[in-house]
């Protein structure tokens, strides 16, 4: 059953919104960069979306005091998406990021990874995944995963020109093989093994590219999950989505959730992974309809009742950060709750940054605004309401 957006106060509670970084930001990621047990935040902006003032940042902020640590010289004019991942297998988090010209086809764009050496007083060493990405236009999506099931981390990006999906297979930390895949669709990217064959598949805006037995050489099979996410005219900001993957109904199969992020309103919905992900139809479950401009969806047990809920945030002419409550535990009935109504959310991410047992949400106010932290206090409030505090 779908639900309309509302302002009800749900059983999850949130602290007053904090600011992690006051400047413009395109991409953020959570991760324990300094291995101290708290989740820190990667922040990057190439200048393109900094409100016309040209400011740039490429840094991480250490929790819980949010002290800034620069990573390396800034990239620009656009940094697109990013990833925190252990690229070189040394058990710490490195940074993967792209720089591009954003609004025109270019052969001067690049994808890099920056090595976390543990020396946070020096620039992180830069490693090239690909220089001069052919005909790249707005490398706005990035994910990591083991696409060929060889035990090495691969990098997947998406841009808006031809051959828009690029899978960078890692041969070694400084040697990568690029596979370029094309579709007729626009923005949206997640990576997960949907058919349980050990190889990560690529989720676009309403469809899946299934990895073949030999992902580097064989043809990839495309399957539509929902045509409505990509069948509008490709003009302006049409057809962009955000997506996430999680077992929503407890059947041990990863399901997919889509939101319409830019352009035409569609709906917020999740799709049930069938017995055969490649051939069977995926059952739709509407969370909210109609809906547009929901520029980030993340899945977590937000209210700590044992089932999964959904975080979301709006951008491009709309404001509001919300969570949708799974009210029956089956992910078929939903209730919308407002976290804030006067702020947007361009690329927010969910994680338990303070390790207190509940999942928080943070990210930039659209792409021209500050990075906000929406701290979930449900776990702390539950302890206090039961008569426990840090003095007993």
C-alpha positions in Angstrom: 0.0 0.0 0.0 1.4 3.4 -1.0 1.5 6.3 1.4 1.5 10.1 1.0 4.2 12.2 2.4 3.4 13.5 5.9 4.8 15.1 9.0 3.8 12.5 11.6 6.2 12.0 14.4 7.2 8.3 14.2 8.8 6.1 16.9 12.3 7.0 15.5 13.8 10.1 17.1 16.4 12.5 15.7 18.6 15.1 17.3 18.8 18.7 16.1 20.5 18.8 12.7 24.3 19.3 12.8 26.6 20.7 10.2 29.7 18.7 9.4 30.9 21.0 6.6 29.5 24.4 5.7 30.6 24.6 2.1 29.2 23.2 -1.1 29.5 19.5 -1.7 28.8 17.0 -4.5 29.6 13.7 -2.9 30.0 12.2 0.6 30.7 8.8 2.0 30.8 7.2 5.5 33.7 5.1 6.5 36.2 4.5 9.4 39.1 6.1 7.6 41.4 6.3 10.7 40.4 2.9 12.1 39.4 4.3 15.5 35.9 2.7 15.6 33.9 5.8 14.6 32.6 6.4 11.1 34.2 9.4 9.4 33.0 11.3 6.4 34.6 11.8 3.0 33.6 15.2 1.4 34.4 16.3 -2.2 33.4 19.1 -4.5 35.2 20.1 -7.7 33.9 23.7 -7.9 31.2 23.2 -10.6 28.4 23.2 -8.0 29.8 25.6 -5.4 27.3 28.4 -6.0 29.5 30.2 -8.5 32.3 30.9 -6.0 34.6 28.2 -7.4 35.4 26.7 -3.9 36.6 23.1 -3.9 37.2 20.5 -1.3 38.7 17.0 -1.2 39.0 15.9 2.4 37.7 13.7 5.2 36.2 14.8 8.5 36.9 12.7 11.6 34.1 11.8 13.9 32.9 12.9 16.4 34.4 16.4 16.3 34.4 16.7 12.5 38.0 17.9 12.2 39.0 18.4 8.5 41.9 16.4 7.0 42.8 17.2 3.4 43.4 14.2 1.2 45.2 15.6 -1.8 45.0 18.6 -4.2 41.3 19.1 -5.2 39.9 17.8 -8.4 37.6 19.7 -10.8 35.6 21.1 -12.3 33.3 18.3 -11.3 33.9 15.4 -8.9 30.8 13.4 -9.5 30.3 10.3 -7.2 32.9 8.6 -5.1 33.6 5.5 -3.1 35.4 4.4 0.1 36.7 0.9 -0.4 39.8 -1.2 0.3 41.2 -1.1 -3.3 44.6 -2.6 -2.6 43.6 -5.2 0.0 45.6 -3.8 2.9 42.6 -3.6 5.3 42.0 0.1 5.2 39.7 2.4 3.3 41.0 4.1 0.1 39.1 6.7 -2.0 37.9 6.2 -5.5 36.8 9.3 -7.3 36.3 10.7 -10.8 36.9 14.2 -12.2 35.2 15.5 -15.4 34.0 18.5 -17.2 30.4 17.7 -16.4 28.5 19.5 -19.2 30.3 18.4 -22.4 31.8 15.3 -24.0 35.5 15.3 -23.2 38.5 13.0 -23.6 40.3 14.7 -20.6 38.3 13.1 -17.8 39.8 10.7 -15.4 39.1 8.1 -12.7 41.6 7.8 -9.8 42.0 6.0 -6.5 43.9 7.5 -3.6 45.8 5.3 -1.2 45.2 5.4 2.5 48.7 5.0 4.0 47.8 5.9 7.5 49.8 9.1 7.4 47.2 11.7 7.6 49.7 14.6 7.7 50.7 14.1 4.0 48.8 13.9 0.7 47.4 10.5 -0.1 49.3 8.9 -3.1 47.3 9.1 -6.3 46.8 6.1 -8.6 45.3 6.2 -12.0 42.5 3.9 -13.0 42.0 5.6 -16.4 43.2 8.9 -17.8 41.3 10.5 -20.7 38.1 8.5 -20.4 36.9 8.4 -24.1 33.9 10.6 -24.8 33.0 10.9 -21.2 30.1 13.3 -20.2 29.3 13.8 -16.5 30.7 10.8 -14.6 28.1 11.2 -12.0 27.7 7.6 -10.7 30.3 5.3 -9.2 30.2 2.0 -7.3 32.7 -0.8 -6.4 32.3 -4.6 -6.4 33.9 -7.8 -7.5 32.3 -8.1 -10.9 34.4 -11.0 -12.2 34.6 -12.9 -8.9 38.4 -12.9 -8.9 38.8 -11.6 -5.3 39.8 -8.1 -6.5 37.8 -5.0 -6.1 36.5 -3.5 -9.4 35.2 0.0 -10.1 32.0 0.8 -12.0 31.1 4.2 -13.3 28.4 5.7 -15.4 28.3 8.8 -17.5 25.8 10.3 -20.0 27.5 9.8 -23.4 27.7 6.7 -25.5 29.3 3.6 -23.9 28.1 5.1 -20.6 28.7 2.2 -18.3 32.4 1.5 -17.7 33.6 -1.5 -15.6 37.2 -1.2 -14.6 38.4 -4.7 -13.8 41.4 -4.7 -11.4 44.3 -6.7 -12.5 46.5 -5.1 -9.8 46.2 -1.8 -7.9 47.9 0.0 -10.8 46.7 -2.0 -13.7 43.0 -1.9 -14.8 41.1 -3.2 -17.8 38.1 -1.1 -19.0 34.9 -2.7 -20.4 32.5 -0.2 -21.9 28.8 -1.0 -22.1 26.0 1.0 -23.7 22.3 1.4 -23.0 19.7 3.9 -24.0 19.0 5.0 -20.5 20.1 7.8 -18.3 21.3 8.1 -14.6 21.2 5.6 -11.8 23.7 3.0 -10.6 23.9 0.3 -8.0 25.9 -2.9 -7.9 24.9 -6.3 -6.4 24.8 -10.0 -7.1 21.1 -10.3 -7.9 21.1 -13.8 -9.3 23.5 -15.4 -6.7 26.1 -16.5 -9.3 29.0 -14.9 -7.4 29.4 -12.0 -9.9 28.1 -8.5 -9.2 25.4 -7.2 -11.6 24.7 -3.6 -12.6 21.4 -1.9 -11.7 20.5 1.1 -13.8 17.3 3.2 -13.8 14.7 0.5 -13.9 16.7 -2.3 -15.4 19.6 -4.7 -14.6 22.6 -5.7 -16.6 23.4 -9.2 -15.5 27.1 -10.2 -15.5 27.8 -13.2 -17.8 30.0 -16.1 -17.0 33.0 -14.2 -18.4 32.2 -10.6 -17.6 35.3 -9.3 -19.4 34.5 -10.8 -22.7 30.9 -12.1 -23.0 27.8 -10.1 -23.7 25.8 -8.7 -20.8 22.1 -9.5 -20.6 19.7 -6.6 -20.0 16.4 -7.1 -18.1 13.8 -4.5 -17.4 12.4 -4.4 -13.9 10.1 -1.3 -14.5 10.0 0.5 -17.8 8.5 3.6 -16.2 11.8 4.7 -14.8 13.4 5.1 -18.2 10.8 5.5 -20.9 10.2 9.2 -20.7 11.8 11.5 -23.3 15.5 11.9 -22.5 15.5 15.7 -22.2 16.5 17.9 -19.4 16.7 15.9 -16.2 14.3 13.1 -17.2 14.7 9.4 -16.3 17.3 9.6 -13.5 16.9 7.3 -10.5 18.5 6.5 -7.2 18.5 2.9 -6.1 19.5 0.5 -3.3 19.6 -3.2 -2.7 18.4 -5.2 0.3 16.4 -8.2 1.3 13.2 -6.4 2.0 10.9 -9.3 2.8 13.2 -11.8 4.5 13.2 -14.4 1.7 17.1 -14.4 1.4 17.1 -12.8 -2.0 18.3 -9.2 -2.6 15.5 -6.9 -3.7 15.8 -3.5 -5.4 14.3 -0.1 -4.5 14.1 2.8 -7.0 13.2 6.4 -6.5 12.7 8.9 -9.4 15.5 11.4 -8.6 15.3 14.0 -11.4 12.8 14.9 -14.1 9.5 13.2 -14.4 7.7 12.0 -11.2 7.3 8.2 -11.1 7.1 6.6 -7.6 9.2 5.2 -4.8 8.9 1.5 -4.9 10.7 -1.8 -4.2 10.8 -4.8 -6.5 10.7 -8.4 -5.2 13.5 -10.6 -6.5 11.8 -13.7 -8.0 13.1 -17.2 -8.0 14.9 -16.6 -11.3 16.1 -13.0 -11.3 17.0 -13.2 -15.0 13.8 -14.6 -16.5 10.9 -14.1 -14.0 9.0 -10.8 -13.5 9.9 -8.7 -10.4 6.8 -7.9 -8.2 6.3 -4.2 -7.6 5.5 -2.8 -4.1 4.7 0.9 -4.0 6.0 2.9 -1.1 4.8 6.3 -2.3 3.2 7.4 -5.5 3.5 9.7 -7.3 7.0 10.9 -6.4 9.8 12.8 -8.0 13.0 14.5 -7.0 13.9 12.0 -4.3 17.6 12.2 -4.8 18.7 9.5 -2.4 17.3 6.3 -1.0 18.9 4.2 1.7 17.6 1.1 3.5 17.9 0.5 7.3 16.0 -0.5 10.4 15.5 3.2 11.4 13.1 2.7 14.3 14.8 -0.5 15.6 11.7 -2.6 15.4 13.4 -5.5 13.6 12.3 -4.7 10.0 13.8 -2.5 7.3 12.7 1.1 6.6 13.7 3.6 4.0 15.5 7.0 4.2 15.1 9.6 1.4 15.9 13.2 0.6 14.7 15.6 -2.0 16.5 18.0 -4.3 16.0 20.0 -7.6 13.2 22.3 -6.6 11.9 20.4 -3.6 13.0 20.1 0.1 12.6 17.6 2.8 14.4 14.7 4.4 12.1 11.8 5.3 11.9 8.2 6.4 9.3 5.7 5.4 8.2 3.2 8.1 7.6 -0.4 7.3 4.5 -0.6 9.4 3.6 -4.3 9.0 7.1 -5.8 8.9 6.4 -7.2 5.4 7.3 -4.1 3.5 3.8 -3.8 2.0 2.4 -1.1 4.2 4.3 2.2 4.7 4.0 5.4 6.7 6.0 8.6 5.9 7.7 10.6 8.6 9.4 14.0 8.3 12.9 14.5 9.7 13.2 18.1 8.4 11.2 19.9 5.9 13.4 23.0 5.2 16.5 21.2 4.0 17.2 19.0 0.9 19.4 16.0 0.4 21.4 15.6 -2.8 23.6 12.6 -2.1 23.0 11.5 1.5 24.3 8.2 2.9 23.1 6.1 5.9 25.3 4.5 8.6 25.6 4.2 12.3 28.4 6.8 12.5 28.6 6.9 16.3 28.1 3.1 16.8 25.2 3.6 19.2 23.0 1.0 17.6 20.8 3.1 15.3 21.4 4.2 11.7 22.0 7.9 11.0 21.7 9.9 7.7 23.9 12.6 6.4 24.7 14.5 3.2 24.8 17.8 1.3 21.9 20.3 1.2 21.3 19.8 -2.5 24.6 20.1 -4.4 25.3 23.7 -3.6 24.8 23.6 0.2 26.4 22.4 3.4 26.8 18.8 4.6 24.1 18.1 7.3 24.0 15.2 9.8 20.6 13.9 10.8 21.5 11.9 13.9 19.2 9.1 14.8 18.8 9.0 18.6 16.3 6.1 18.8 18.7 3.7 20.6 19.8 6.3 23.1 16.3 7.4 23.8 15.2 3.8 24.4 18.0 3.4 27.0 17.1 6.6 28.8 13.3 5.8 28.8 14.1 2.5 30.5 15.8 4.3 33.4 19.4 3.8 32.3 21.8 6.6 31.7 25.6 7.2 31.9 25.4 7.9 35.6 24.1 4.5 36.6 
